Amino acid sequence: MPRFKAGESRDQMVFFPEAINDYIPEGHLAKLVLSIVSILNINTIVSNCAVHVNRQSLFWES
């Protein structure tokens, strides 16, 4: 007869925590990186990439 692992209750609503921060302990370097990245303004990067992609698509179509 197979043995089954005892797990969480079947009444559990979600498999993963609602926020990824629940996995990261306090003082972890990932929290610093997240705080820095969240305040960056990436609009210039995105617009430059969009222009580059548009130029490439024009090149490939002709």
Summary of the structure (lengths in Angstrom):
residues: 62
radius of gyration: 22.6
end to end distance: 66.8
largest distance: 66.8
contacts: 74
relative contact order: 0.06
helix: 53%
strand: 0%
